[in-house]
Amino acid sequence: MSFPKTIDEMTAVGYRHEGTANCKACQAPIEWWHTPNGKKIPMDHGTATPHWSTCPNADDFRHPKVGRSTREALDE
């Protein structure tokens, strides 16, 4: 299944809007959604675009790959 392209598609396949906020990193307005699998995802306000794909500071929120230390991830 591909990622929904519109808000209507998101709701049709089970995404639920949870509220609005501002990104802690770039202060852009975002919307929090729950995926059909129960995970939270930040979306650009009013769109079906994941905020991590447009945020200039998205790397600040990425976690190291499993099995590697934070130091190893930072050294890359």
Residue pairs with C-beta under 8 A, 6 or more apart in sequence:
1 13
3 48
3 50
4 10
4 12
4 13
4 15
4 48
5 48
6 48
7 46
7 47
7 48
9 48
10 33
10 48
11 17
13 36
14 35
14 36
15 33
15 34
15 35
15 36
16 33
16 34
17 31
17 32
17 33
18 31
18 32
18 33
18 34
18 40
19 31
19 32
20 29
20 30
20 31
20 32
20 45
21 29
21 30
21 31
21 32
22 28
22 29
22 30
23 29
23 30
23 42
23 51
23 55
23 57
25 55
25 56
25 57
25 58
25 60
25 61
26 55
26 56
26 57
28 44
28 45
28 51
28 54
28 55
29 45
30 42
30 43
30 44
30 45
30 51
31 42
31 43
31 44
31 45
31 46
32 40
32 41
32 42
32 43
33 40
33 41
33 42
33 43
34 40
34 41
35 41
41 50
42 50
42 51
42 52
43 49
43 50
43 51
44 50
44 51
44 54
51 58
52 58
52 61
64 70
64 72
64 73
65 73
